[in-house]
């Protein structure tokens, strides 16, 4: 109904009547093929796990991403994140749901990576929640936004090295044991670059008693993506 009253425009090119027009959707570089069984990133020939996950095993069991963070998808995430275009979360829910269906993951509920209270107050909404909630509805899996708390405001991760990203989010999150203990959790975020944020969330979830943690993101940085079409 709202789309009829206030017709959407393509988040990338501005064509009216679409959240993402057919032409722009055709330009999305979806991530395909086999990557690291854990982080989903590039692997060397003959291996199933990347060097990073082998040397520094993460607390999450697996992470998958839908598309490369560039072009149309980057425009969409910017529109979702900064222009209050929350309907894009609903648009991508089906695509993320189909990606989830290709896994063998069994989860008890879905939760978004939380924003700090300061950033949430400034923006007015959590862009990860705009993705996670419609995804949970599409999959018929309970949505639980309160299992992880963001304890302190952290500087933007943009431009930071992998180690700086890890330090930036160190001790920034906490999980609530009463909610997550012995639960299988799917954590949703907009973009994965080095995986530092998802790892920080997974670490506190596991420490609070979650039995397994998975991650799903709308996009992945091009430097860490592979097998695109």
Buried (B, 14 or more C-beta within 10 A) or exposed (E): EEEEEEEBBBBBBEBEEBBBBEEBBEBBBBBEEEBBBBBBBBBEEEEEBBEBBEEEEBBBBBBBBBBBBBBBBBBBBBBBBEEEBBBBBBBBBEBBBEBBEEEEBEBBBBBBBBBBEEBBEEEEBBBBBBBBBBBBBBBEBEBBBEBBBBBEEBEEBEEBEBEEBBEBBEEBBBBBBEBBEEBBBBBBBBBBBBBBBBBBBBBBBBEBBBBBBBBBBBBBBBEBBBEBE
